[in-house]
């Protein structure tokens, strides 16, 4: 007897990407993302412009997701949406649309925590990608978050370490701005770092206790370092960009790996999974793989397209919650800050 096909529409609108995905029993049939280029000229995401762009993009993105999946909206069994955390105006667009469509189709509505979704993206059915066994440690690294999470089950998670100020993605982007690189700067630092010497320059590691992170001091030291060098040589950045990027990335990777080593030692857990937009960074991925040989870790890195903000990760959480019949009602509201 064939397994019942459960179709879930996932909607993601937490920041500046509008995304819709269709999943069938945990397998992605479509995952459409509309990115917003308008923010590049401002050097960062402008919340009001982001929410307006979501309003323009959400209908065509969902329509395209349904077409690519080859199903009609009437075949949907549930709608999952990002409730938070994120930009309030952006979240409102996705939340309102999800509620309206679920009401019109008379199907369950499922609210999703964006940060949990980054972790549970590892459970999307994907060939050649292993799923971590419980318990495991998840490091979620993005433009707005840096966390180490102990994951005992799909919905039993505990944050055991997090940033006290800037997230790792901010450290990359703000440093890139200091170097004169356009937004988003993180991928560009990664690109230049591949060509540079990671030990050319020494940047300090923030001293914060236990498993928490701090990146604001690193960002400030990068600023002072750059200003000092430019006084000595106005062409310093241009002449040393690859080495500067490699040295900064090397410092950030060491900070992340040191905290993971501590977390693994404290918990006794050697299964390490990463998620979030910054986990697309090639240096971080390589360092985690190296950790398998150095520290006996078993590392899990999601498929590239499931690392940045996308609706497939929202859809897999929706599917897992659907199996539990863990639905929400029409009184649900978006929340810019939300706990696990």
Residue pairs with C-beta under 8 A, 6 or more apart in sequence:
3 25
5 24
5 25
6 24
6 25
6 77
6 78
6 319
6 322
6 323
7 22
7 23
7 24
7 69
7 71
7 75
7 76
7 77
8 22
8 23
8 24
8 76
8 77
8 78
8 79
8 80
8 110
8 315
8 318
8 319
8 322
9 20
9 21
9 22
9 62
9 65
9 66
9 73
9 76
9 78
9 79
9 80
9 101
9 315
9 318
10 19
10 20
10 21
10 22
10 23
10 80
10 81
10 112
10 311
10 312
10 313
10 314
10 315
10 316
10 317
10 318
11 19
11 20
11 58
11 62
11 79
11 80
11 81
11 82
11 94
11 97
11 98
11 311
11 314
12 18
12 19
12 20
12 21
12 81
12 82
12 94
12 114
12 117
12 309
12 310
12 311
12 313
12 314
13 19
13 54
13 58
13 81
13 82
13 86
13 90
13 91
13 93
13 94
14 82
14 84
14 85
14 86
14 87
14 90
14 91
14 94
14 114
14 309
15 45
15 50
15 86
15 87
15 90
15 143
15 144
15 309
16 35
16 36
16 39
16 45
16 50
16 53
16 90
17 33
17 34
17 35
17 36
17 308
17 309
17 310
18 33
18 34
18 36
18 53
18 54
18 57
18 58
18 61
18 93
18 94
19 31
19 32
19 33
19 34
19 61
19 309
19 310
19 311
19 312
19 314
20 30
20 32
20 58
20 61
20 62
20 64
20 65
20 311
21 28
21 29
21 30
21 31
21 32
21 65
21 310
21 311
21 312
21 314
21 315
22 28
22 29
22 30
22 65
22 66
22 68
22 69
22 71
22 315
23 29
23 124
23 312
23 315
23 316
23 318
23 319
24 69
25 125
25 319
26 123
26 124
26 125
26 316
26 319
27 124
27 125
28 124
28 125
28 126
28 312
28 315
29 68
29 69
29 70
29 71
30 64
30 65
30 66
30 67
30 68
30 69
31 65
31 305
31 310
31 311
31 312
32 61
32 64
32 65
32 68
32 311
33 61
33 308
33 309
33 310
33 311
34 53
34 57
34 60
34 61
36 45
36 49
36 50
36 53
36 57
38 46
38 49
38 53
39 45
39 46
39 49
39 50
39 183
40 182
40 183
40 184
42 183
43 177
43 182
43 183
44 173
44 183
45 87
47 87
47 88
47 89
47 90
48 89
50 87
50 89
50 90
51 87
51 89
51 90
51 92
51 93
54 89
54 90
54 93
54 94
55 93
58 93
58 94
58 97
59 97
62 97
62 101
65 311
66 72
66 73
73 101
73 105
74 105
76 105
76 107
77 107
77 108
77 322
78 102
78 107
78 108
78 109
78 110
78 318
78 322
78 327
79 98
79 101
79 102
79 105
79 107
79 108
79 109
79 110
79 318
80 98
80 110
80 111
80 112
80 314
80 315
80 317
80 318
80 319
80 321
81 94
81 95
81 97
81 98
81 109
81 110
81 111
81 112
81 314
82 91
82 94
82 95
82 112
82 114
82 117
82 314
83 91
83 95
83 111
83 112
83 113
83 114
83 332
83 333
83 334
83 335
83 338
84 91
84 113
84 114
84 334
84 335
84 336
84 337
84 338
85 113
85 114
85 115
85 144
85 145
85 335
85 336
85 337
85 338
86 114
86 144
86 334
86 336
87 336
88 334
88 336
91 334
91 335
91 336
92 334
94 334
95 332
95 333
95 334
98 109
99 109
99 330
99 332
102 108
102 109
103 330
108 322
108 325
108 327
109 327
109 328
109 329
109 330
109 332
110 317
110 318
110 321
110 322
110 326
110 327
110 328
111 328
111 332
112 314
112 317
112 318
112 321
113 317
113 338
113 340
114 309
114 314
114 338
115 140
115 145
115 147
115 149
115 340
116 155
116 157
116 317
116 340
117 313
117 314
117 316
117 317
118 138
118 140
118 142
118 275
118 276
118 307
118 313
119 138
119 140
119 149
119 151
119 157
119 273
119 275
120 154
120 313
120 316
120 317
120 320
121 275
121 302
121 306
121 307
121 312
121 313
121 316
122 129
122 131
122 132
122 273
122 275
122 300
122 302
123 131
123 154
123 316
123 320
124 302
124 303
124 306
124 312
124 313
124 316
126 303
126 306
129 302
129 303
130 300
131 300
132 151
132 271
132 273
132 298
132 300
133 271
134 151
134 152
134 153
135 150
135 151
135 152
135 267
135 269
135 271
136 151
136 269
136 271
136 272
136 273
136 300
137 148
137 149
137 150
137 151
137 260
137 263
137 264
137 267
137 269
137 271
137 272
137 273
138 147
138 148
138 149
138 151
138 157
138 272
138 273
138 274
138 275
139 146
139 147
139 148
139 149
139 256
139 260
139 272
139 273
139 274
139 275
139 279
140 146
140 147
140 149
140 274
140 275
140 276
141 147
141 167
141 168
141 169
141 256
141 274
141 275
141 276
141 277
141 278
141 279
141 284
142 167
142 168
142 169
142 276
142 277
142 278
143 167
143 169
143 170
143 173
143 184
143 186
143 277
143 278
144 167
144 169
144 170
145 162
145 163
145 167
145 276
146 162
146 163
146 167
146 168
146 169
146 213
146 215
147 159
147 161
147 162
147 163
148 159
148 160
148 161
148 162
148 211
148 259
148 260
148 263
149 157
149 158
149 159
149 160
149 340
150 157
150 158
150 160
150 263
150 267
150 269
151 157
151 273
152 158
154 320
155 320
155 321
157 340
158 340
159 340
160 211
160 263
160 266
160 267
161 210
161 211
161 212
161 213
161 259
161 263
162 212
162 213
163 212
163 213
163 214
163 215
164 208
164 212
164 213
164 214
165 214
165 215
165 216
166 174
166 214
166 215
166 216
166 219
167 215
168 213
168 215
168 252
168 256
168 278
169 186
169 276
169 277
169 278
170 215
170 219
171 215
171 218
171 219
171 252
172 185
172 186
172 189
172 252
172 278
172 281
173 183
173 184
173 185
173 186
174 185
174 219
175 185
175 189
175 219
175 222
175 248
176 182
176 183
176 184
176 185
176 186
176 188
176 189
177 183
177 185
178 222
178 223
178 226
179 185
179 189
179 226
179 237
179 241
179 244
179 245
180 237
181 188
181 189
182 188
186 277
186 278
186 281
187 280
187 281
188 245
189 245
189 248
189 249
190 245
190 249
190 281
190 282
190 283
191 245
192 241
192 242
192 244
192 245
192 246
193 242
193 245
193 246
193 248
193 249
193 250
193 283
194 246
194 282
195 242
195 246
196 241
196 242
196 243
196 244
196 245
196 246
196 247
197 242
197 243
197 246
197 247
198 246
198 247
198 249
198 250
199 247
199 250
200 240
200 243
200 244
200 246
200 247
201 225
201 243
201 244
201 247
202 247
203 218
203 221
203 222
203 225
203 247
203 248
203 251
204 217
204 218
204 221
204 251
205 218
205 251
205 254
205 255
205 258
206 213
206 214
206 215
206 217
206 218
206 255
208 214
210 262
211 259
211 262
211 263
211 266
213 255
213 259
215 252
215 255
218 251
218 252
218 255
222 248
226 236
226 237
226 244
229 236
229 237
229 240
230 236
230 237
233 239
237 244
249 281
249 283
250 283
253 283
253 284
253 287
256 284
256 287
257 287
257 288
257 291
260 272
260 291
261 295
263 269
264 270
264 272
264 295
264 297
270 295
270 296
270 297
270 298
271 297
271 298
271 300
272 288
272 291
272 297
272 298
272 299
272 300
273 299
273 300
273 301
273 302
274 284
274 285
274 288
274 299
274 300
274 301
274 302
275 302
275 307
275 313
276 307
277 307
277 308
277 309
278 284
279 285
279 301
279 302
279 307
280 304
280 307
280 308
285 301
288 297
288 299
288 301
289 299
289 301
291 297
291 299
292 298
292 299
305 312
306 312
306 313
321 327
